[in-house]
Amino acid sequence: MKWNKIITDNKLLPDLINMILGVAVIVLFILVMLEPSSYGLMSALMVVAGIMNLSNGYRKYKVNGQKAMGIFFGMVGFAIFIFGIYYLRLALA
């Protein structure tokens, strides 16, 4: 109960989600380096990295002086996400 209060009072939920996505990106990157011919792992890495970049863009967009940076992060994150979906299509073909 105490952890929930700390997370909600300090608005740490986006940071916690970003940390979990970051760990997933690191693990997937290591797996891709071990198995470079796996399109499934590469697509998962790109999708997770795209979602992480989109969430960072959203957080930057909410800050008053960083709206342009947030839009840029969002566009790059969306592009990475789309490439991940494309790689997923290749993995399933």
C-alpha positions in Angstrom: 0.0 0.0 0.0 2.9 2.3 0.8 4.4 1.9 -2.7 1.2 2.7 -4.4 0.9 6.0 -2.4 4.5 6.9 -3.3 4.0 6.2 -7.0 0.8 8.2 -7.2 1.9 11.1 -5.1 5.1 11.6 -7.1 3.5 10.8 -10.5 6.1 8.0 -11.1 3.9 5.7 -13.2 5.2 7.0 -16.6 8.8 6.6 -15.3 8.1 3.1 -14.0 6.6 2.1 -17.3 9.5 3.6 -19.2 12.0 1.8 -17.0 10.2 -1.6 -17.7 10.2 -0.8 -21.4 13.9 0.1 -21.2 14.8 -3.2 -19.5 12.7 -5.0 -22.2 14.6 -3.2 -24.9 18.0 -4.2 -23.4 17.0 -7.8 -23.1 15.6 -7.9 -26.6 18.7 -6.2 -28.0 20.9 -8.9 -26.4 18.7 -11.6 -27.8 18.9 -10.0 -31.3 22.7 -9.9 -31.0 22.7 -13.6 -30.1 20.3 -14.6 -32.9 20.5 -12.0 -35.7 18.5 -13.9 -38.2 15.3 -13.9 -36.1 12.8 -11.5 -37.6 10.5 -12.1 -34.7 13.0 -10.8 -32.1 13.9 -7.8 -34.3 10.2 -6.9 -34.7 9.6 -7.2 -31.0 12.6 -5.0 -30.3 11.4 -2.3 -32.7 7.8 -2.4 -31.5 8.9 -2.0 -27.8 11.5 0.7 -28.7 8.8 2.5 -30.7 6.4 2.4 -27.8 9.1 3.7 -25.5 9.9 6.5 -27.8 6.2 7.4 -28.2 5.8 7.5 -24.4 8.8 9.8 -24.1 7.5 12.0 -26.8 4.2 12.3 -25.0 6.0 13.2 -21.7 8.1 15.8 -23.5 5.0 17.2 -25.3 3.3 17.8 -21.9 6.2 20.1 -20.8 5.6 23.7 -22.0 9.0 24.5 -23.5 9.5 21.1 -25.2 6.5 20.6 -27.4 8.6 20.5 -30.6 10.9 17.9 -29.1 7.9 15.9 -28.0 6.4 15.9 -31.5 9.8 14.9 -33.0 10.1 12.0 -30.5 6.5 11.0 -31.3 7.2 10.9 -35.0 10.4 8.9 -34.7 8.7 6.5 -32.3 5.8 6.0 -34.7 8.2 5.3 -37.6 10.1 2.8 -35.4 6.8 1.2 -34.5 5.7 0.9 -38.1 9.1 -0.7 -39.1 8.5 -3.1 -36.2 5.1 -4.1 -37.6 6.7 -4.5 -41.1 9.4 -6.8 -39.6 6.6 -8.7 -37.9 4.9 -9.2 -41.3 8.2 -10.6 -42.6 8.6 -12.9 -39.6 5.1 -14.3 -40.1 5.5 -14.8 -43.8 
